[in-house]
Amino acid sequence: MSEVIKRTLLNARTINDNVHINIPNTTTEQELSFVVSRVIYSMVIVYAEQNNITFNKALKLYKEAIAAAVGRQYDMEHAHEHRHNKPRK
């Protein structure tokens, strides 16, 4: 019988209205990708069931929403850079 090795791949918590996500340095990109895709898969399944639509329709809507959310996160985290990199007239 092989030894069971358990590791924390990520830890998410809220403090007031802020979400804090900690990803240990030992978490690989492959592990993180699996966790994220599994969470999104679960969210799409629930969304499809709650809205009585197909999985493929729910996935299409989620892809668009995820792209917008990731873009907003980038803009918020790089707002200072964007203000100073605007072209001058």
N, C-alpha and C positions, 0 to 999 in steps of 0.2 A: 504494500500500500504506500502511495506517495504522500509526502508531507504537504499539508495545506498551508499556503502562504497567503495571508490577507494583507492588503495595502489600501490606504485611502487614496483614491484617484482625484477626488476634488471634494471640497467642502463649501457649501453655500449657506448663508444665513442672512437674516435681516436685522438691522439695528435702526429702530425708528422707521423711516421711509427709505433707507439706503440698503441696497443689496451688496453684500460682500462675498466674493468668490475667491477661494484660495485653492490654487492648483500646485501641489508639491512638485519640486524639481525632478522627482523620480518618476512622475507621470509621463509616459511617452505620448507622442502625437497620435499614434495608432490607438492607444487606450482612450485618450480624450475624444478622438473622433468617434469611436464606438459609443461612448457614453452620450455624447451630444446627439448622434444620429438616433440612438435608441430612445432618448427623451422626445425628440421631435416626432419619431414614429408614433409613440404613445399619444402625443398631443394631437396628431393628425387623425388617428383612430377615434379618439374621443370627440373631436370636432365633427368628423363625418357622421358619427352616430347621433350626436346631439342635434345636428342640422339636417338629418335624413338625406345626406348626399353621398355620392360614391367616394371611395378612398382617393381615386385619381383627381376628382374635382377638389376635394379638401387639400390634397397635396399641392395642386396648382396654386390655390389661394395662399397656402402656407409659404410656398417658395417666394411669392411676391412680398408677403408680410415680413419674412425673415430678412430678405434683401434690404427692405426699407429700415428695419430695426437695426441691422448691422451698420448700415450707412449712418443712421442717427448716432449710434454709439461712437463711431469713428469721428464724426463731426464734433460731438461733445468733448471727446478726449483730445482733440486737436484744434479746438476753437482758437486758442492763442496763436497757433501757427497760421490758421486761415486768415485771421485779422491782419497779420503782418505780411502775408504773401499776396495780398490783392494787388492787381496791376494798377499802377498810377496813371491817372488821366493827364 
